[in-house]
Amino acid sequence: MSKYGRILPNGDYCVHVMSRVVNRDFVLGDREKEYFRDLMRKLAAFCGIEVITYAILDNHWHCLLRIPEREELSDEELLGRLKMIWGRGRVGEVEQRLERFKEFASPRAYHEERAKHLDRMYDLGEYMKALKQQFTRWYNRRQGRKGTLWEARYKSVVVEGAREPLLTMATYIDLNAVRAGLCADPKDYRWCGYGEALGGGKAARAGLKRLAEYLGRSTDWRMVNRMYRQWIVAAGEEKGMLEDGSPAQKGFSREEAARVWKEGGELSRAELLRCRVRYFTDGAAIGSKGFVQEVFEACRDRFGERRKLGGRRMRGAGFGGLHVLRNLQVGVVR
């Protein structure tokens, strides 16, 4: 840590956090990235933290987070948060303790029980501690290893929520996979916020909509997508030239960047289809809303009682009103 320590303001703020694997080993494969993303989302929901965007690479990861001001939660809201990270039985035990403390007029025990959980919320340090430790335990069990997985404490940079700083940081994070040579375009990388958003991920889209809100722009997804596409291509333009004629910094060609800006950030149908390809392999059933509903009714016993409708609209490009049975939220982008 630098001599300035951890610089974190009070109240509502945005922060870029980053952490590397010990020895910078390349150990984060597809399964690890998927589990990390799922854990990242669950813990953020519990803590009341928003993920604006992120990038998970083979040996490190980045997140751009919004840490809201602490809010007062009712018992019902507290239990709802706990359900995001714990099973029904464990949450039920907390609920029983709270009810028992109220019934027998034990205010001190009641408030201590609540504080034990509430103190973990709206706190960047608690969020990062839980994320890194829980992922390490999961990874070590799978690999039969012991010890720390992460190189050191996480790095953090507080980011001004104004137009240029926040947008620059977001595009920097989403372009990590391009700079690492893992893809030519971040829309094709399934482990970053932009790629997940184009794949239809609601949480990822909500993050980019929050970014647009900070910028004073429309939060309509189509407008957000066009705006962010323009900025990410401009920020990711290739730079410099090596002796062999290849770019010193990988990215978009000047011609591609000019084309995207000219077209207002719109993706072509072919590009959108590439971002949705898993619908055609893992969607379970695809067709009109009526057709998918018929398939759903024919195999009703395979779905939970709370699910009422079968068809899920393929979002993002219209696709002529096509619907699928399985609404893919993770790993849509190939």
C-alpha positions in Angstrom: 0.0 0.0 0.0 1.2 3.5 -0.7 2.1 6.0 2.0 -1.3 7.6 1.5 -3.1 4.4 2.6 -6.6 3.6 1.4 -8.1 6.9 0.2 -11.9 6.4 0.4 -14.4 9.3 0.8 -17.6 9.2 2.8 -20.9 8.8 1.2 -21.8 8.1 -2.4 -18.6 7.5 -4.5 -17.2 5.5 -7.4 -14.0 3.4 -7.2 -11.9 1.3 -9.5 -10.6 -1.8 -7.8 -8.1 -4.4 -9.1 -6.4 -7.5 -7.8 -3.9 -10.0 -9.3 -3.4 -13.7 -8.8 -0.3 -14.6 -6.7 2.9 -14.9 -8.9 0.6 -13.6 -11.7 -0.2 -17.1 -12.7 -2.8 -17.7 -15.4 -5.3 -19.7 -13.4 -8.6 -18.1 -14.2 -10.3 -20.2 -16.9 -13.9 -20.0 -18.1 -15.3 -21.9 -15.1 -13.4 -19.7 -12.6 -14.4 -16.5 -14.4 -18.0 -17.6 -14.3 -18.0 -18.4 -10.6 -16.2 -15.2 -9.8 -18.7 -13.1 -11.7 -21.6 -14.9 -10.0 -20.0 -14.3 -6.6 -19.2 -10.7 -7.5 -22.9 -10.0 -8.3 -24.3 -11.8 -5.3 -22.0 -10.1 -2.8 -22.7 -6.7 -4.5 -26.4 -7.2 -4.2 -26.0 -8.1 -0.5 -23.8 -5.2 0.3 -25.9 -2.7 -1.7 -23.0 -1.9 -4.0 -23.4 -1.4 -7.7 -21.1 -2.9 -10.4 -20.9 -0.3 -13.2 -18.6 -2.5 -15.3 -15.8 -5.1 -14.9 -13.2 -7.2 -16.7 -12.1 -10.7 -15.5 -8.9 -11.8 -17.2 -6.7 -14.9 -16.9 -4.6 -13.7 -13.9 -6.3 -10.5 -12.6 -9.6 -8.6 -12.6 -10.9 -5.1 -12.5 -14.2 -3.7 -11.2 -15.7 -0.2 -11.4 -18.0 0.1 -8.4 -20.5 2.6 -7.0 -20.6 2.7 -3.2 -23.9 4.4 -2.1 -24.5 6.1 1.2 -25.5 3.7 3.9 -29.2 3.2 4.2 -31.4 2.1 7.1 -32.9 -1.4 6.5 -36.0 -3.0 8.0 -35.8 -6.5 9.3 -37.6 -7.7 6.1 -35.1 -5.9 3.9 -32.2 -7.3 5.9 -33.4 -10.8 5.6 -34.0 -10.2 1.8 -30.3 -9.2 1.5 -29.2 -12.3 3.4 -31.2 -14.5 1.0 -28.9 -13.3 -1.8 -25.9 -15.0 -0.2 -27.3 -17.6 2.2 -29.7 -20.6 2.0 -33.2 -20.5 3.4 -32.3 -22.4 6.5 -29.5 -20.1 7.6 -31.6 -17.0 6.9 -34.5 -18.6 8.9 -32.2 -18.9 11.9 -31.4 -15.2 11.8 -35.1 -14.4 11.5 -35.9 -16.6 14.5 -33.3 -14.9 16.6 -34.5 -11.4 15.7 -38.1 -12.4 16.6 -37.0 -14.0 19.8 -35.1 -10.9 20.9 -38.1 -8.7 20.2 -40.5 -11.0 21.9 -38.4 -11.2 25.1 -37.6 -7.4 25.0 -33.8 -7.8 24.5 -33.0 -4.6 22.6 -29.2 -5.0 23.0 -29.1 -8.5 21.6 -31.5 -7.5 18.9 -29.4 -4.6 17.7 -26.2 -6.6 18.0 -27.7 -9.3 15.8 -28.7 -6.7 13.2 -25.3 -4.9 13.3 -23.4 -8.1 12.7 -24.9 -8.2 9.2 -25.5 -4.5 8.5 -21.9 -3.6 9.2 -20.8 -5.7 6.2 -22.9 -3.5 3.9 -22.0 -0.3 2.0 -18.4 -1.0 2.9 -15.8 -1.5 0.1 -13.3 -3.2 2.5 -15.9 -5.8 3.7 -17.0 -6.4 0.1 -13.5 -7.0 -1.2 -12.6 -9.2 1.8 -15.6 -11.4 1.3 -15.2 -11.6 -2.5 -11.5 -12.6 -2.4 -11.7 -14.9 0.6 -14.8 -16.8 -0.6 -13.4 -17.2 -4.1 -10.1 -18.4 -2.7 -11.8 -21.1 -0.6 -13.9 -22.3 -3.6 -10.8 -22.4 -5.9 -8.6 -24.1 -3.3 -11.2 -26.8 -2.7 -11.4 -27.5 -6.5 -7.7 -27.5 -7.0 -6.6 -29.3 -3.8 -4.4 -26.4 -2.8 -3.8 -24.2 0.3 -2.8 -20.7 1.0 -3.6 -17.3 -0.5 -4.6 -17.0 -4.1 -4.1 -13.2 -4.5 -0.8 -11.4 -4.9 -1.5 -8.7 -2.3 -4.3 -6.4 -1.0 -6.4 -5.0 -3.7 -5.6 -1.7 -5.4 -8.2 1.0 -5.4 -8.7 4.4 -7.2 -11.6 6.7 -6.4 -13.1 8.0 -9.6 -14.9 11.3 -10.0 -18.4 10.7 -11.2 -18.1 13.5 -13.7 -18.3 12.9 -17.5 -14.7 12.4 -18.5 -13.1 10.6 -15.5 -15.8 8.0 -15.0 -16.3 7.3 -18.8 -12.5 7.0 -19.3 -12.2 4.5 -16.4 -15.1 2.4 -17.6 -13.8 2.1 -21.2 -10.3 1.4 -19.9 -11.6 -1.5 -17.9 -13.7 -3.0 -20.7 -10.8 -2.7 -23.1 -8.5 -4.9 -20.9 -9.2 -8.0 -22.9 -8.3 -6.3 -26.2 -5.0 -5.0 -24.8 -4.3 -8.5 -23.5 -4.8 -10.0 -26.9 -7.8 -12.1 -25.8 -10.2 -10.6 -28.4 -10.3 -8.0 -31.1 -13.4 -6.3 -29.7 -14.7 -6.2 -26.1 -18.2 -6.9 -27.3 -17.0 -10.5 -28.1 -15.4 -11.0 -24.6 -18.0 -12.6 -22.4 -16.1 -11.8 -19.1 -16.4 -8.0 -19.2 -19.4 -5.7 -18.5 -19.8 -4.5 -22.1 -19.7 -8.0 -23.5 -22.2 -9.2 -20.9 -24.5 -6.3 -21.5 -24.6 -7.0 -25.3 -25.3 -10.6 -24.4 -28.5 -9.4 -22.7 -27.3 -9.4 -19.1 -29.7 -7.3 -17.0 -27.2 -6.5 -14.3 -24.5 -5.5 -16.8 -26.9 -3.2 -18.7 -28.0 -1.7 -15.4 -24.4 -0.8 -14.7 -23.9 0.9 -18.1 -27.2 2.7 -17.6 -25.9 4.0 -14.3 -22.9 5.3 -16.1 -25.1 7.1 -18.6 -27.0 8.6 -15.7 -23.8 10.0 -14.3 -23.1 11.5 -17.7 -26.4 13.1 -17.9 -27.5 11.0 -20.9 -30.6 9.0 -21.7 -30.8 5.6 -19.8 -32.7 4.0 -22.7 -30.6 0.9 -23.5 -30.4 1.5 -27.2 -29.1 5.0 -26.6 -26.7 3.8 -23.9 -25.4 1.1 -26.2 -24.7 3.6 -29.1 -23.0 6.1 -26.9 -20.8 3.6 -25.2 -19.9 1.9 -28.4 -18.6 5.1 -29.8 -16.5 5.9 -26.8 -15.1 2.4 -26.4 -14.0 2.3 -30.0 -12.4 5.8 -29.8 -10.6 4.9 -26.5 -9.5 1.5 -27.9 -8.0 2.7 -31.2 -4.7 1.0 -31.9 -1.6 3.1 -31.3 2.1 3.1 -32.3 3.9 0.8 -34.7 6.5 -1.9 -34.2 9.3 -2.7 -36.6 7.2 -5.6 -38.1 4.4 -3.2 -38.9 2.1 -4.4 -36.2 0.5 -1.9 -33.7 2.4 -1.3 -30.5 -1.0 -1.2 -28.6 -3.6 -3.5 -30.0 -7.1 -2.1 -30.7 -9.4 -0.9 -33.4 -8.1 0.4 -36.6 -8.6 4.1 -37.4 -10.9 3.1 -40.2 -13.1 1.0 -37.9 -13.2 3.8 -35.3 -14.3 6.3 -38.0 -17.0 3.9 -39.2 -18.5 3.4 -35.8 -18.6 7.1 -35.1 -20.2 7.7 -38.5 -22.9 5.1 -37.9 -23.6 6.5 -34.4 -22.4 3.5 -32.5 -24.9 1.1 -34.0 -23.9 -2.6 -34.3 -24.7 -4.4 -37.5 -27.2 -7.3 -37.5 -24.2 -9.7 -38.1 -22.4 -8.2 -35.1 -25.5 -8.5 -32.9 -26.0 -12.1 -34.0 -22.4 -12.9 -33.0 -23.2 -11.5 -29.6 -26.3 -13.7 -29.3 -24.9 -17.0 -30.7 -25.5 -19.0 -27.5 -29.2 -18.4 -27.9 -29.1 -20.7 -30.9 -27.2 -23.4 -29.1 -28.4 -23.2 -25.5 -31.8 -21.5 -25.7 -33.6 -24.8 -25.3 -36.4 -23.7 -27.7 -36.6 -20.8 -30.1 -39.4 -19.4 -32.2 -42.5 -17.2 -31.7 -43.8 -16.5 -28.3 -46.7 -18.9 -28.8 -44.5 -21.7 -30.0 -42.1 -21.4 -27.0 -45.1 -21.3 -24.7 -46.4 -24.6 -26.1 -43.0 -26.2 -25.5 -43.1 -24.8 -22.0 -46.5 -26.2 -21.3 -45.5 -29.6 -22.7 -42.6 -29.9 -20.2 -44.1 -27.9 -17.4 -42.9 -30.3 -14.7 -39.3 -29.3 -15.4 -39.8 -25.8 -14.2 -40.5 -24.3 -10.8 -44.0 -23.4 -9.7 -43.3 -19.7 -9.7 -42.6 -19.6 -13.4 -45.8 -18.8 -15.3 -44.7 -18.0 -18.8 -42.3 -19.9 -21.1 -41.2 -17.4 -23.7 -38.3 -15.1 -23.1 -37.8 -12.4 -25.7 -34.3 -12.3 -27.3 -33.3 -8.8 -26.2 -31.0 -6.3 -27.8 -31.7 -6.4 -31.5 -35.4 -7.4 -31.9 -34.6 -10.5 -33.9 -38.0 -10.3 -35.5 -39.8 -11.0 -32.2 -38.0 -14.3 -31.6 -38.4 -15.9 -28.2 -36.4 -18.6 -26.3 -37.3 -20.9 -23.5 -34.0 -20.5 -21.6 -33.2 -16.9 -20.8 -29.4 -16.9 -20.8 -27.9 -14.5 -18.3 -24.3 -15.7 -18.0 -21.9 -16.6 -20.7 -24.1 -15.4 -23.6 -21.3 -13.8 -25.6 -18.9 -16.1 -27.4 
